[in-house]
Amino acid sequence: MAEVDFDQAQAIPAANPAKRVKLTGRAFYESIGSPKMIVAPMVDRSEFAWRFLTRSYLDEQKNKELLAYTPMLHARLFQEQPKFRDAHFQPTKESLTSKEKSQVQPYLDGNPQIDRPLIVQFCANKPDEFLEAAEYVAPYCDAVDLNLGCPQGIAKSGHYGAFLQEDRDTIHKLIRKLRDDLDVPVTAKFRILETKEKTLDYAKMILDAGASIITVHGRERHQKGHKTGVADWQMIRYLRENLPSDTVLFANGNILNASDIEPCLEATGADGVMSAEGNLSDPTIFAKPPEDETSRDYWRDPRNPAVGGYRIDGVFRRYMDIIHRYVLEQDPPQRSPLYLPSDKVPEAGHDTVVGEADTGTAMAEPVTGTKRSNDMIGMNGDTAKQKSSKKQKTKRDKKDMTAVHNPNLKSMQGHLFQLLRPMLSSHTHIRDALARSRAGDIAAFENVLSMVEAAVKQGLDEENAELQAIMPTVKQDADELSSTNGHSHQHQVDEQSSEAARERCKRPFWVCQPHVRPLPDEALKLGAMQLSKKEKEALAQREAADSGVDVQKLKNYRTQEIVTDALKQAGGIAEEEIGLNKSQARVAETLPTDEKDKSHLRHVDNELPKEEALTCG
Ligand SMILES: Cc1cc2nc3c(=O)[nH]c(=O)nc-3n(C[C@H](O)[C@H](O)[C@H](O)COP(=O)(O)O)c2cc1C
C-alpha cells in the first residue's frame, strides 16, 4: 500500500489513558487536545471506517485537533439488547455484555490507537435508560452526547431529539443524571430556536444541567430536507457572547468545504467546527493540501494552481484499504500508484475500456486481470464472475447477513453514493454497478473502484489533451486568475445564491467536492419542493392579511423570507426524507430527470438498501 501511511495514522495518541479522573467543561475539552475540527454524529455514516478515513488525512499534530462522534444510538435498545449493541458498537471482537472495561484486545470503536478522541451519541428520553446505555460505552470513549437535534418524524413519534425541546424538565434530568453518575462527561447537541433570547435561555438550561460541551446546529427544527437552508452563524455568535466565557461551544452548519472552517470559527467565536454533509462528500475536508506538490492524491487546477482538491479515486482506494485492513483484518489488494497522464503508456493489450469490470488494469503498471480477480476475493470468498452453486449461494447469503449487521460494511454503499456523486450522473454504468453492490460483497466494491479509476484516468487524459491544445492561453488564464484571487468574473451571480456557492466549490468530477443544494426558495421555484397544504394555507393567509399589497406581485415574489415564514407558521409539519432515505433521495437528485432516463431512477432506488427502523438524522 504505497499511498496510505497507516503507521502514521496508528500513531494517534490515546486521548484518555487507563482509569480516569472525571474532568468536565473546559478542563475536559483541553484534556482531549482542544479539538477544533469535529466529525458530526451521523446515523449510518459516522461509523469507525469513515472516522478513520477522515483522521487518516491529518498529520499527527492535527489529529489531536479532530474529534469524532459516533452515529446516534437508541439508548433504550442499546441498554436492552446485546444484539443491538453488537450491531452498532464494536470496541472489541467480543459481545459487549459488561460495563467494565474489557481486558481483551481493542478492535474498532474507541480503540485508543486509532479512534480517539471519540464521543458516543445517544437519543434518549428516560434518564435511567440513558445512564444504563452510557455505562456500556463509557470505558471506550471520551464523553457521551445527548441528541437534541433530530428533526425527523421518527424522533417525533419516539419523543426524542429536537422533539424534547418543549420538554425542558426531561432534558435537564437526562443530562444531570449522567453528570452525576457516569464516569465520563456528558455533552449535548441541539438546534437553535426561533429567537436569540429563547435559544440563549435553552442553552443556559442545558449547561446548568451539566453539559460539558454544547454543539449548536444553527438551524431550527423545521429546517430539513429541501427546507434546510442556511445555518445562522449570528445566532451562534450571540450564544458565544452571552454564555459564560468558559463554555465550550461547537458551531455546526454551512461548512461546504475546507475554506469555510476558519470563517466559521471567526464569525461564531466557537471553539470548534462540526461538519456532517461536507465531510460525507469530502472526507479530506479537514486536511491541508499535501506538502509534496507532486502527490498523486491531490489535483491542482492547471489554470489556477491555488484551486485543487483530493482525488476521488485516491479517497475511494484509501477507504477500501481501511475496510480490508481494519474491518476485515486482511491485507488490501496490491495497488499501482494512482494514474497521472505523465506516466508511461501501458503496453498494447493492457489498456482498458471504460465501463468494463476489472479496469484496475488501467494503471501505469497494470495489475493483470487474474491477479486482480484473486485479490478481489473478499469476505464472501467468491468473485463477481464466479458461478456459484446452490450450496455456495446459501453460504454466501449467511455471510451477507453478517455483513448487514456490521456497521462498517453496511454503510459502504451509502458512503460511495455520496462520495462519487459528482461523477454518477455522467457515468451511469458506475452508478448502476454501485447500486448492485451488496453489503459485504467486497469484490463488487473493488470492481466499482476499478471502474472509477478507469473513468478518472479518462478524465485526466482528456484534461491533459485539452491543455496541450491550448497551452499558451492556459498560462495567460493562470496569470489573470492569480491577479483576481482565483475568482473568474465571467458572469455575475447573486453571492448569496446556491449557484454562487456551487461555482465556488466546482471541481472536475474526479475531485472531492460538496453537493450544494438549492436554498428553499430556489427549490420551490425549481419545483423540487412543494408547500404542504398547511404551508400553502399559511402563505394564503399572509397574502390575505397583506391585501393592501398588489396580490399578483406578491404571488410572484417567492423570496426565502416569505417561504421560510410560511414554513415556520406551519411548524415544519410536512414530512421529509430522512436518514438513509435522505441519501437515497440525494442519489435520485443526481440522476437525469428526462423521461427516457426515469427507468434508471426507479432501478437505482429499488437497488438501494431499505431504510432501517433507526435512521434518524
Ligand atoms: C446522513 C446524516 C445523518 C445524520 N445523523 C445524525 C445523528 O445521528 N445525530 C445528530 O445529532 N445529527 C445527525 N445529523 C445531523 C448532522 O450531525 C448535522 O447537525 C447537520 O447535518 C448539519 O451539519 P452540516 O451542515 O455540516 O451538514 C445527520 C446528518 C446527516 C446528513
The ligand as an SDF file (V2000), in Angstrom:
LIG
                    3D

 31 33  0  0  0  0  0  0  0  0999 V2000
  -26.6890   11.3190    6.8910 C   0  0  0  0  0  0  0  0  0  0  0  0
  -26.8470   12.1620    8.1190 C   0  0  0  0  0  0  0  0  0  0  0  0
  -27.0530   11.5670    9.3410 C   0  0  0  0  0  0  0  0  0  0  0  0
  -27.1740   12.3500   10.4910 C   0  0  0  0  0  0  0  0  0  0  0  0
  -27.3020   11.7410   11.7070 N   0  0  0  0  0  0  0  0  0  0  0  0
  -27.2580   12.4930   12.8430 C   0  0  0  0  0  0  0  0  0  0  0  0
  -27.1610   11.8760   14.1020 C   0  0  0  0  0  0  0  0  0  0  0  0
  -27.0860   10.6620   14.2360 O   0  0  0  0  0  0  0  0  0  0  0  0
  -27.1310   12.6810   15.1950 N   0  0  0  0  0  0  0  0  0  0  0  0
  -27.1570   14.0480   15.1050 C   0  0  0  0  0  0  0  0  0  0  0  0
  -27.0930   14.7460   16.1260 O   0  0  0  0  0  0  0  0  0  0  0  0
  -27.2340   14.6460   13.9070 N   0  0  0  0  0  0  0  0  0  0  0  0
  -27.2510   13.9020   12.7800 C   0  0  0  0  0  0  0  0  0  0  0  0
  -27.2280   14.5110   11.5670 N   0  0  0  0  0  0  0  0  0  0  0  0
  -27.1690   15.9800   11.5090 C   0  0  0  0  0  0  0  0  0  0  0  0
  -25.7120   16.4290   11.4600 C   0  0  0  0  0  0  0  0  0  0  0  0
  -24.9790   15.9680   12.5590 O   0  0  0  0  0  0  0  0  0  0  0  0
  -25.6040   17.9550   11.3770 C   0  0  0  0  0  0  0  0  0  0  0  0
  -26.1340   18.5090   12.5410 O   0  0  0  0  0  0  0  0  0  0  0  0
  -26.3500   18.5310   10.1900 C   0  0  0  0  0  0  0  0  0  0  0  0
  -26.2090   17.7440    9.0340 O   0  0  0  0  0  0  0  0  0  0  0  0
  -25.8500   19.9470    9.8940 C   0  0  0  0  0  0  0  0  0  0  0  0
  -24.4760   19.9290    9.6180 O   0  0  0  0  0  0  0  0  0  0  0  0
  -23.9180   20.1290    8.1310 P   0  0  0  0  0  0  0  0  0  0  0  0
  -24.4490   21.4500    7.6510 O   0  0  0  0  0  0  0  0  0  0  0  0
  -22.4370   20.1160    8.2730 O   0  0  0  0  0  0  0  0  0  0  0  0
  -24.4400   19.0030    7.2940 O   0  0  0  0  0  0  0  0  0  0  0  0
  -27.1210   13.7600   10.4000 C   0  0  0  0  0  0  0  0  0  0  0  0
  -26.9190   14.3560    9.1580 C   0  0  0  0  0  0  0  0  0  0  0  0
  -26.7750   13.5820    8.0290 C   0  0  0  0  0  0  0  0  0  0  0  0
  -26.5260   14.2690    6.7070 C   0  0  0  0  0  0  0  0  0  0  0  0
  1  2  1  0
  2  3  1  0
  2 30  2  0
  3  4  2  0
  4  5  1  0
  4 28  1  0
  5  6  2  0
  6  7  1  0
  6 13  1  0
  7  8  2  0
  7  9  1  0
  9 10  1  0
 10 11  2  0
 10 12  1  0
 12 13  2  0
 13 14  1  0
 14 15  1  0
 14 28  1  0
 15 16  1  0
 16 17  1  0
 16 18  1  0
 18 19  1  0
 18 20  1  0
 20 21  1  0
 20 22  1  0
 22 23  1  0
 23 24  1  0
 24 25  2  0
 24 26  1  0
 24 27  1  0
 28 29  2  0
 29 30  1  0
 30 31  1  0
M  END
$$$$
